[in-house]
Amino acid sequence: MKQITIVDIAQKLNLTPSTVSRALRGHPDVNEATRRKILALAEELDYHPNSIAQSLKKRRTNLIGVIVPQFRHYFFSAVMAGVTDVTEKAGYTIMVCHSNEEMEREVSNIRTLISQHIAGLLISVSKTTVRFDHFESLQRRKIPMVFFDRTWNDPKASKVIVDDYEGALQAVKHLISRGYKKIAHLAGPDNLSICKLRLKGYLDALKDHGMPVRNDYIVRGGLNEEDGKQEIEQLLQLPLAERPDAIFAVNDPVAIGAFIKIKAKELKIPGDIALVGFSDNPEASLIEPPLTTVRQPAYELGKEATKILIHHINDSDLQPVNKILKTELIIREST
């Protein structure tokens, strides 16, 4: 079936294509009676604008690119729900890419999105990203971008994050208030912004209470369950008197991995080792005992990042925005 065009509508109403185009865009130069006729016929003929043709004229589409490091975490699914709600209401569509925690794939994702003439980009950086020239390329092309959760530390880049530092600080202070003296941290990759801030919160909480910082209590690794299982092994291999009595994990998947291994060793939570995560994934409340964790507003983060990006798309002179959302400590039986 032939796609209806502006020219078809113009011929049927004996108008010029430019008049039809202005009416469909809501231009005030077209009188109300003519505009109504055009809109009524457009609906009757099931007219839809040719976004590809428009993008070739504007060099931009109503397409927003999104790059996430992985989908296995509930956190990113919740972020995407917020992104989708805002883009649908604003008339944008999204193209979602998956970096799989690989910088090279992240670079490839960006090349693909640029070729699609995206209007803007939302991105959470992969755990292996150590160079940022691909983001600089977007800036040179004047393609707006907003970082969420995991960010690029550039003053010209807008970002929306949760208060990782304060969330970690309160989590560790909670453990201290419960009387735990030997608190370890499963810290995640050392190049990611979220890991740096959560580590700093952990360290400052100990220092604020005059507690020593032990390097062997800080175990760096990944961000998934299998990483938590491997990292906790280092701590459990310490002499019994030196083992930590509490652990703050960089996120819930790592905490749950540690939880599984602790249980497999027939140790009690929190009797032998207390455990705190970060995210408040659904699994955190379902395991036994339920996991104390730091809730981060993932859905709101997705919404705010998308709103800021759309503001940048509509106003190229908008100054960079740095928004920080509050976290909440959720205390459960694991502490």
DRENMARKE-802475 format. One record per residue (C-alpha): residue number from 0; residue in one letter; y, x, z. Coordinates in Angstrom, 2 decimals, padded with zeros to 5 digits. Each point is the difference from the previous one (the first is absolute). Layout:
// DRENMARKE-802475
k = NUM, r = A, py = Y, px = X, pz = Z
...
// end
This chain:
// DRENMARKE-802475
k = 0, r = M, py = 000.00, px = 000.00, pz = 000.00
k = 1, r = K, py = 003.40, px = 001.38, pz = -001.03
k = 2, r = Q, py = 002.25, px = 001.01, pz = 002.89
k = 3, r = I, py = 003.20, px = -002.03, pz = 000.10
k = 4, r = T, py = 003.16, px = 002.10, pz = -000.37
k = 5, r = I, py = 003.72, px = -000.52, pz = 000.53
k = 6, r = V, py = 000.37, px = -000.27, pz = -003.79
k = 7, r = D, py = -002.44, px = -002.97, pz = -000.07
k = 8, r = I, py = 002.02, px = -001.85, pz = 002.66
k = 9, r = A, py = 003.27, px = 000.79, pz = -001.79
k = 10, r = Q, py = -001.30, px = -001.36, pz = -003.34
k = 11, r = K, py = -001.24, px = -003.24, pz = 001.54
k = 12, r = L, py = 003.37, px = -000.65, pz = 001.68
k = 13, r = N, py = 002.13, px = 001.37, pz = -002.86
k = 14, r = L, py = 001.52, px = 002.62, pz = 002.28
k = 15, r = T, py = 000.37, px = 003.75, pz = -000.22
k = 16, r = P, py = -002.60, px = 002.17, pz = 001.74
k = 17, r = S, py = 002.78, px = 001.62, pz = 002.06
k = 18, r = T, py = 001.00, px = -003.42, pz = 001.39
k = 19, r = V, py = -003.61, px = -000.71, pz = 000.98
k = 20, r = S, py = -000.32, px = 003.43, pz = 001.60
k = 21, r = R, py = 003.17, px = -000.48, pz = 002.05
k = 22, r = A, py = -001.14, px = -003.46, pz = 001.15
k = 23, r = L, py = -003.39, px = 001.29, pz = 001.11
k = 24, r = R, py = 001.73, px = 002.76, pz = 001.98
k = 25, r = G, py = 002.36, px = -002.51, pz = 001.66
k = 26, r = H, py = 003.12, px = 001.37, pz = -001.68
k = 27, r = P, py = 003.12, px = -002.11, pz = 000.79
k = 28, r = D, py = 001.21, px = 000.06, pz = -003.64
k = 29, r = V, py = -002.54, px = -002.70, pz = -000.96
k = 30, r = N, py = 001.05, px = -003.55, pz = 000.84
k = 31, r = E, py = -002.20, px = -002.04, pz = 002.31
k = 32, r = A, py = -001.24, px = -002.55, pz = -002.56
k = 33, r = T, py = -001.12, px = 002.70, pz = -002.44
k = 34, r = R, py = -001.60, px = 002.01, pz = 002.78
k = 35, r = R, py = -002.05, px = -003.02, pz = 001.12
k = 36, r = K, py = -001.24, px = -000.64, pz = -003.56
k = 37, r = I, py = -001.04, px = 003.63, pz = -000.36
k = 38, r = L, py = -001.79, px = 000.11, pz = 003.35
k = 39, r = A, py = -001.78, px = -003.30, pz = -000.67
k = 40, r = L, py = -001.27, px = 001.16, pz = -003.40
k = 41, r = A, py = -001.00, px = 003.41, pz = 001.42
k = 42, r = E, py = -002.13, px = -001.76, pz = 002.59
k = 43, r = E, py = -001.47, px = -002.41, pz = -002.55
k = 44, r = L, py = -000.98, px = 002.87, pz = -002.30
k = 45, r = D, py = -001.30, px = 002.08, pz = 002.93
k = 46, r = Y, py = 002.39, px = 002.85, pz = -000.80
k = 47, r = H, py = -000.39, px = 003.25, pz = 001.96
k = 48, r = P, py = 002.31, px = 003.00, pz = -000.42
k = 49, r = N, py = -001.52, px = 003.05, pz = -001.67
k = 50, r = S, py = 000.19, px = 002.51, pz = 002.82
k = 51, r = I, py = -001.21, px = 002.84, pz = -002.23
k = 52, r = A, py = 002.80, px = -000.55, pz = -002.50
k = 53, r = Q, py = 002.53, px = -000.30, pz = 002.81
k = 54, r = S, py = -001.20, px = 003.22, pz = 001.57
k = 55, r = L, py = 000.43, px = 001.87, pz = -003.29
k = 56, r = K, py = 003.62, px = -001.10, pz = -000.07
k = 57, r = K, py = 000.71, px = 000.72, pz = 003.67
k = 58, r = R, py = -002.44, px = 002.92, pz = 000.36
k = 59, r = R, py = -001.11, px = -001.83, pz = 003.15
k = 60, r = T, py = -002.30, px = -002.91, pz = 000.81
k = 61, r = N, py = -000.31, px = -002.32, pz = 002.98
k = 62, r = L, py = -002.97, px = 002.14, pz = 000.98
k = 63, r = I, py = -000.09, px = 001.76, pz = 003.34
k = 64, r = G, py = -002.45, px = 002.84, pz = 000.44
k = 65, r = V, py = -001.84, px = 000.50, pz = 003.28
k = 66, r = I, py = -002.01, px = 003.09, pz = 000.94
k = 67, r = V, py = -002.21, px = -000.11, pz = 003.09
k = 68, r = P, py = -002.18, px = 002.87, pz = 001.28
k = 69, r = Q, py = -003.05, px = -002.19, pz = 000.57
k = 70, r = F, py = -001.13, px = -003.61, pz = 000.39
k = 71, r = R, py = -002.76, px = 000.42, pz = 002.57
k = 72, r = H, py = 002.50, px = -000.30, pz = 002.85
k = 73, r = Y, py = 001.07, px = -003.50, pz = 001.04
k = 74, r = F, py = 003.52, px = 001.38, pz = 000.48
k = 75, r = F, py = 000.65, px = 000.43, pz = -003.73
k = 76, r = S, py = -001.45, px = -003.43, pz = -000.83
k = 77, r = A, py = 002.43, px = -001.54, pz = 002.48
k = 78, r = V, py = 002.90, px = 001.98, pz = -001.49
k = 79, r = M, py = -000.93, px = -001.28, pz = -003.47
k = 80, r = A, py = 000.07, px = -003.60, pz = 001.26
k = 81, r = G, py = 003.63, px = 000.54, pz = 001.00
k = 82, r = V, py = 000.82, px = 001.66, pz = -003.33
k = 83, r = T, py = -001.55, px = -002.85, pz = -001.99
k = 84, r = D, py = 001.80, px = -002.73, pz = 001.93
k = 85, r = V, py = 003.40, px = 001.53, pz = -000.74
k = 86, r = T, py = -000.62, px = 000.94, pz = -003.64
k = 87, r = E, py = -001.33, px = -003.45, pz = -000.92
k = 88, r = K, py = 003.06, px = -001.75, pz = 001.44
k = 89, r = A, py = 002.35, px = 002.45, pz = -001.72
k = 90, r = G, py = -001.64, px = -000.35, pz = -003.43
k = 91, r = Y, py = -001.59, px = 003.43, pz = -000.15
k = 92, r = T, py = -003.59, px = 000.96, pz = -000.73
k = 93, r = I, py = -001.76, px = 003.02, pz = 001.47
k = 94, r = M, py = -002.27, px = 002.69, pz = -001.38
k = 95, r = V, py = -002.04, px = 001.58, pz = 002.79
k = 96, r = C, py = -001.36, px = 003.54, pz = -000.29
k = 97, r = H, py = -002.35, px = 001.82, pz = 002.36
k = 98, r = S, py = 000.49, px = 003.73, pz = 000.60
k = 99, r = N, py = -003.28, px = 000.34, pz = 001.94
k = 100, r = E, py = 001.81, px = 002.48, pz = 002.29
k = 101, r = E, py = 000.33, px = 002.46, pz = -002.90
k = 102, r = M, py = 003.35, px = 001.48, pz = -001.03
k = 103, r = E, py = -001.12, px = 000.55, pz = -003.61
k = 104, r = R, py = -000.96, px = -003.66, pz = -000.31
k = 105, r = E, py = 003.31, px = -000.98, pz = 001.59
k = 106, r = V, py = 001.81, px = 001.99, pz = -002.69
k = 107, r = S, py = -002.12, px = -001.67, pz = -002.69
k = 108, r = N, py = 000.77, px = -003.43, pz = 001.49
k = 109, r = I, py = 003.72, px = 000.69, pz = -000.28
k = 110, r = R, py = -000.31, px = 001.08, pz = -003.64
k = 111, r = T, py = -001.85, px = -003.24, pz = -000.78
k = 112, r = L, py = 002.60, px = -002.13, pz = 001.77
k = 113, r = I, py = 002.90, px = 001.74, pz = -001.76
k = 114, r = S, py = -001.68, px = -000.77, pz = -003.35
k = 115, r = Q, py = -000.04, px = -003.68, pz = 001.00
k = 116, r = H, py = 003.81, px = 000.02, pz = 000.45
k = 117, r = I, py = -000.19, px = -001.02, pz = 003.66
k = 118, r = A, py = 003.16, px = -001.32, pz = 001.61
k = 119, r = G, py = -000.79, px = 001.83, pz = 003.23
k = 120, r = L, py = -002.72, px = 001.57, pz = 002.11
k = 121, r = L, py = -001.45, px = -000.51, pz = 003.49
k = 122, r = I, py = -002.10, px = 002.91, pz = 001.21
k = 123, r = S, py = -001.90, px = 001.30, pz = 003.00
k = 124, r = V, py = -000.72, px = 003.71, pz = -000.41
k = 125, r = S, py = -003.55, px = 001.36, pz = -000.21
k = 126, r = K, py = -001.32, px = 002.26, pz = 002.76
k = 127, r = T, py = -000.28, px = 002.93, pz = -002.45
k = 128, r = T, py = 003.53, px = -000.22, pz = -001.41
k = 129, r = V, py = 001.79, px = 003.29, pz = 000.62
k = 130, r = R, py = 002.31, px = 000.08, pz = -003.03
k = 131, r = F, py = 002.60, px = -002.62, pz = -000.85
k = 132, r = D, py = 001.21, px = 000.81, pz = -003.52
k = 133, r = H, py = -001.54, px = -003.25, pz = -001.31
k = 134, r = F, py = 002.36, px = -001.94, pz = 002.27
k = 135, r = E, py = 002.92, px = 002.13, pz = -001.15
k = 136, r = S, py = -000.93, px = -000.99, pz = -003.57
k = 137, r = L, py = 000.43, px = -003.66, pz = 000.96
k = 138, r = Q, py = 003.39, px = 000.75, pz = 001.51
k = 139, r = R, py = 001.12, px = 001.74, pz = -003.20
k = 140, r = R, py = -001.07, px = -003.06, pz = -001.98
k = 141, r = K, py = 001.97, px = -002.18, pz = 002.46
k = 142, r = I, py = -003.08, px = -002.09, pz = 000.80
k = 143, r = P, py = 000.50, px = -001.45, pz = 003.51
k = 144, r = M, py = -002.73, px = 000.73, pz = 002.52
k = 145, r = V, py = -000.68, px = -000.83, pz = 003.62
k = 146, r = F, py = -002.53, px = 001.82, pz = 002.15
k = 147, r = F, py = -001.98, px = -001.91, pz = 002.61
k = 148, r = D, py = -002.05, px = 001.26, pz = 002.94
k = 149, r = R, py = -000.61, px = 003.50, pz = -001.39
k = 150, r = T, py = 003.22, px = 001.41, pz = -001.33
k = 151, r = W, py = 001.73, px = 002.81, pz = -001.86
k = 152, r = N, py = 002.57, px = 001.68, pz = 002.21
k = 153, r = D, py = 002.90, px = -000.16, pz = -002.43
k = 154, r = P, py = 003.42, px = -001.36, pz = 001.06
k = 155, r = K, py = 000.45, px = -001.70, pz = -003.38
k = 156, r = A, py = -003.21, px = -002.02, pz = 000.34
k = 157, r = S, py = -000.17, px = -003.40, pz = 001.68
k = 158, r = K, py = -002.85, px = -000.53, pz = 002.43
k = 159, r = V, py = -001.47, px = -002.62, pz = 002.31
k = 160, r = I, py = -002.22, px = 001.22, pz = 002.83
k = 161, r = V, py = -001.22, px = -001.13, pz = 003.37
k = 162, r = D, py = 001.11, px = 001.86, pz = 003.12
k = 163, r = D, py = -002.96, px = 002.37, pz = 000.00
k = 164, r = Y, py = 001.52, px = 002.28, pz = 002.60
k = 165, r = E, py = 000.79, px = -002.71, pz = 002.54
k = 166, r = G, py = -003.35, px = -001.71, pz = -000.56
k = 167, r = A, py = -001.87, px = 003.24, pz = 000.71
k = 168, r = L, py = 002.22, px = 000.81, pz = 002.98
k = 169, r = Q, py = -000.71, px = -003.37, pz = 001.63
k = 170, r = A, py = -003.75, px = 000.22, pz = -000.75
k = 171, r = V, py = -000.33, px = 003.36, pz = 001.75
k = 172, r = K, py = 002.26, px = -001.04, pz = 002.88
k = 173, r = H, py = -002.28, px = -002.99, pz = 000.47
k = 174, r = L, py = -002.99, px = 002.33, pz = 000.34
k = 175, r = I, py = 001.90, px = 002.15, pz = 002.49
k = 176, r = S, py = 000.97, px = -003.08, pz = 002.03
k = 177, r = R, py = -003.70, px = -000.89, pz = 000.24
k = 178, r = G, py = -000.70, px = 003.35, pz = 001.63
k = 179, r = Y, py = -001.49, px = 001.94, pz = -002.92
k = 180, r = K, py = 000.66, px = 003.74, pz = 000.31
k = 181, r = K, py = -001.73, px = 001.59, pz = -003.01
k = 182, r = I, py = 001.32, px = -001.81, pz = -003.06
k = 183, r = A, py = -000.99, px = 001.18, pz = -003.47
k = 184, r = H, py = 001.39, px = -000.95, pz = -003.40
k = 185, r = L, py = -001.83, px = -000.52, pz = -003.31
k = 186, r = A, py = 003.01, px = 000.88, pz = -002.08
k = 187, r = G, py = -000.65, px = -000.56, pz = -003.72
k = 188, r = P, py = 001.38, px = 002.17, pz = -002.87
k = 189, r = D, py = 002.90, px = 002.19, pz = 001.11
k = 190, r = N, py = 002.12, px = -000.56, pz = -003.16
k = 191, r = L, py = 000.39, px = -003.79, pz = 000.31
k = 192, r = S, py = 003.14, px = -001.40, pz = 001.59
k = 193, r = I, py = -001.90, px = -002.57, pz = 002.07
k = 194, r = C, py = -002.28, px = 002.68, pz = 001.45
k = 195, r = K, py = 002.90, px = 002.29, pz = 000.88
k = 196, r = L, py = 001.84, px = -002.78, pz = 001.83
k = 197, r = R, py = -003.08, px = -001.24, pz = 001.88
k = 198, r = L, py = -000.84, px = 003.56, pz = 001.04
k = 199, r = K, py = 003.57, px = 000.49, pz = 001.25
k = 200, r = G, py = -000.25, px = -003.22, pz = 002.03
k = 201, r = Y, py = -003.25, px = 001.26, pz = 001.54
k = 202, r = L, py = 001.47, px = 003.40, pz = 000.88
k = 203, r = D, py = 003.24, px = -001.41, pz = 001.44
k = 204, r = A, py = -001.88, px = -002.49, pz = 002.18
k = 205, r = L, py = -001.99, px = 002.86, pz = 001.54
k = 206, r = K, py = 003.09, px = 002.16, pz = 000.47
k = 207, r = D, py = 001.98, px = -002.88, pz = 001.53
k = 208, r = H, py = -002.68, px = -000.27, pz = 002.70
k = 209, r = G, py = -000.38, px = 003.74, pz = 000.56
k = 210, r = M, py = -003.50, px = 000.07, pz = -001.47
k = 211, r = P, py = -001.26, px = 003.09, pz = -001.86
k = 212, r = V, py = -000.47, px = -000.01, pz = -003.76
k = 213, r = R, py = -003.40, px = 001.39, pz = -001.00
k = 214, r = N, py = -000.42, px = 001.07, pz = -003.60
k = 215, r = D, py = -003.75, px = -000.66, pz = 000.17
k = 216, r = Y, py = 000.82, px = -003.64, pz = 000.82
k = 217, r = I, py = 001.81, px = -000.46, pz = -003.32
k = 218, r = V, py = -002.52, px = -000.46, pz = -002.83
k = 219, r = R, py = 001.31, px = -000.34, pz = -003.54
k = 220, r = G, py = -001.96, px = -001.81, pz = -002.68
k = 221, r = G, py = 000.08, px = -003.07, pz = -002.21
k = 222, r = L, py = 000.87, px = -003.66, pz = 000.34
k = 223, r = N, py = -003.34, px = -001.81, pz = -000.35
k = 224, r = E, py = -002.96, px = -000.90, pz = 002.24
k = 225, r = E, py = -002.14, px = 002.92, pz = -001.14
k = 226, r = D, py = 002.86, px = 002.35, pz = 000.92
k = 227, r = G, py = 000.13, px = -001.45, pz = 003.51
k = 228, r = K, py = -003.73, px = 000.54, pz = 000.40
k = 229, r = Q, py = 000.31, px = 003.66, pz = -000.99
k = 230, r = E, py = 003.13, px = 000.72, pz = 002.02
k = 231, r = I, py = -001.32, px = -001.45, pz = 003.27
k = 232, r = E, py = -002.99, px = 002.36, pz = -000.26
k = 233, r = Q, py = 002.33, px = 002.98, pz = 000.61
k = 234, r = L, py = 001.20, px = -001.55, pz = 003.23
k = 235, r = L, py = -003.47, px = -001.07, pz = 001.18
k = 236, r = Q, py = -001.26, px = 003.56, pz = -000.48
k = 237, r = L, py = 002.42, px = 001.29, pz = 002.65
k = 238, r = P, py = -001.54, px = 000.78, pz = 003.42
k = 239, r = L, py = -000.41, px = -003.20, pz = 002.02
k = 240, r = A, py = 002.79, px = 000.92, pz = 002.44
k = 241, r = E, py = 002.37, px = 000.68, pz = -002.93
k = 242, r = R, py = -000.68, px = -003.15, pz = -002.01
k = 243, r = P, py = 002.96, px = -002.36, pz = -000.42
k = 244, r = D, py = -000.06, px = -003.21, pz = 002.01
k = 245, r = A, py = 002.16, px = -001.85, pz = -002.57
k = 246, r = I, py = 000.75, px = 000.18, pz = -003.72
k = 247, r = F, py = 002.96, px = -001.17, pz = -002.03
k = 248, r = A, py = -000.99, px = -000.31, pz = -003.68
k = 249, r = V, py = 002.41, px = 000.13, pz = -002.92
k = 250, r = N, py = -001.21, px = -003.41, pz = -001.26
k = 251, r = D, py = -002.62, px = -002.69, pz = 000.65
k = 252, r = P, py = -002.60, px = 001.18, pz = -002.56
k = 253, r = V, py = -000.05, px = 003.47, pz = 001.60
k = 254, r = A, py = -000.16, px = -001.61, pz = 003.45
k = 255, r = I, py = -002.90, px = -002.22, pz = -001.07
k = 256, r = G, py = -001.84, px = 002.99, pz = -001.46
k = 257, r = A, py = 000.41, px = 001.78, pz = 003.34
k = 258, r = F, py = -001.05, px = -003.22, pz = 001.79
k = 259, r = I, py = -003.28, px = -000.13, pz = -001.96
k = 260, r = K, py = -000.83, px = 003.64, pz = 000.76
k = 261, r = I, py = 000.88, px = -000.34, pz = 003.70
k = 262, r = K, py = -002.31, px = -003.03, pz = 000.24
k = 263, r = A, py = -002.76, px = 001.89, pz = -001.84
k = 264, r = K, py = 000.21, px = 002.69, pz = 002.68
k = 265, r = E, py = -000.55, px = -002.74, pz = 002.60
k = 266, r = L, py = 003.39, px = 000.64, pz = 001.57
k = 267, r = K, py = 002.01, px = -002.89, pz = 001.43
k = 268, r = I, py = 003.36, px = -001.23, pz = -001.25
k = 269, r = P, py = 002.25, px = 000.16, pz = 001.97
k = 270, r = G, py = -002.18, px = 001.28, pz = 002.91
k = 271, r = D, py = -000.63, px = 003.42, pz = -001.55
k = 272, r = I, py = 002.66, px = 000.05, pz = -002.72
k = 273, r = A, py = 002.86, px = -002.45, pz = -000.54
k = 274, r = L, py = 001.14, px = -000.61, pz = -003.58
k = 275, r = V, py = 003.22, px = -001.11, pz = -001.71
k = 276, r = G, py = 000.57, px = -000.57, pz = -003.72
k = 277, r = F, py = 003.00, px = -000.80, pz = -002.19
k = 278, r = S, py = 000.34, px = -002.93, pz = -002.46
k = 279, r = D, py = -001.74, px = -002.99, pz = 001.62
k = 280, r = N, py = -002.49, px = -000.52, pz = -002.81
k = 281, r = P, py = -002.13, px = -003.16, pz = 000.42
k = 282, r = E, py = -003.02, px = 002.10, pz = 001.02
k = 283, r = A, py = 001.90, px = 001.28, pz = 003.04
k = 284, r = S, py = -000.37, px = -003.31, pz = 001.82
k = 285, r = L, py = -003.61, px = -000.58, pz = -001.11
k = 286, r = I, py = -001.73, px = 003.13, pz = 001.30
k = 287, r = E, py = -001.31, px = 000.10, pz = 003.57
k = 288, r = P, py = 001.96, px = 000.96, pz = 001.97
k = 289, r = P, py = 003.01, px = -001.05, pz = -002.09
k = 290, r = L, py = 002.33, px = 002.83, pz = -000.98
k = 291, r = T, py = 003.41, px = 000.59, pz = 001.53
k = 292, r = T, py = 002.30, px = 000.76, pz = -002.91
k = 293, r = V, py = 003.56, px = 000.08, pz = -001.30
k = 294, r = R, py = 000.78, px = -002.98, pz = -002.20
k = 295, r = Q, py = 002.11, px = 000.77, pz = -003.05
k = 296, r = P, py = 001.56, px = -002.86, pz = -001.99
k = 297, r = A, py = -001.66, px = 000.74, pz = -003.36
k = 298, r = Y, py = 000.87, px = -003.31, pz = -001.69
k = 299, r = E, py = 003.67, px = 000.27, pz = 001.03
k = 300, r = L, py = 000.05, px = 003.61, pz = -001.18
k = 301, r = G, py = -001.11, px = -001.11, pz = -003.47
k = 302, r = K, py = 002.61, px = -002.76, pz = -000.10
k = 303, r = E, py = 002.88, px = 002.22, pz = 001.12
k = 304, r = A, py = -000.88, px = 002.83, pz = -002.37
k = 305, r = T, py = -000.13, px = -002.43, pz = -002.94
k = 306, r = K, py = 003.29, px = -001.68, pz = 000.91
k = 307, r = I, py = 001.73, px = 003.38, pz = 000.17
k = 308, r = L, py = -001.50, px = 001.04, pz = -003.35
k = 309, r = I, py = 001.24, px = -003.19, pz = -001.68
k = 310, r = H, py = 003.48, px = 000.64, pz = 001.44
k = 311, r = H, py = -000.13, px = 003.48, pz = -001.57
k = 312, r = I, py = -001.14, px = -001.46, pz = -003.34
k = 313, r = N, py = 002.92, px = -002.44, pz = 000.00
k = 314, r = D, py = 002.59, px = 002.49, pz = 001.28
k = 315, r = S, py = -000.38, px = 003.57, pz = -001.22
k = 316, r = D, py = 002.83, px = 001.12, pz = 002.31
k = 317, r = L, py = -001.76, px = -001.14, pz = 003.17
k = 318, r = Q, py = -000.24, px = 002.85, pz = 002.52
k = 319, r = P, py = -003.44, px = 001.11, pz = 001.28
k = 320, r = V, py = -001.42, px = -002.21, pz = 002.76
k = 321, r = N, py = -002.08, px = 001.29, pz = 002.91
k = 322, r = K, py = -001.57, px = -002.87, pz = 001.95
k = 323, r = I, py = -002.24, px = 000.39, pz = 003.04
k = 324, r = L, py = -002.10, px = -002.93, pz = 001.28
k = 325, r = K, py = -001.11, px = -000.26, pz = 003.62
k = 326, r = T, py = -003.60, px = 000.34, pz = 001.15
k = 327, r = E, py = -001.77, px = -001.70, pz = 002.92
k = 328, r = L, py = -002.60, px = 001.42, pz = 002.37
k = 329, r = I, py = -003.02, px = -002.34, pz = 000.20
k = 330, r = I, py = -001.96, px = 000.74, pz = 003.17
k = 331, r = R, py = -003.70, px = -000.82, pz = -000.08
k = 332, r = E, py = -003.15, px = 001.04, pz = 001.86
k = 333, r = S, py = -000.46, px = 003.44, pz = -001.60
k = 334, r = T, py = 002.55, px = 001.37, pz = 002.47
// end
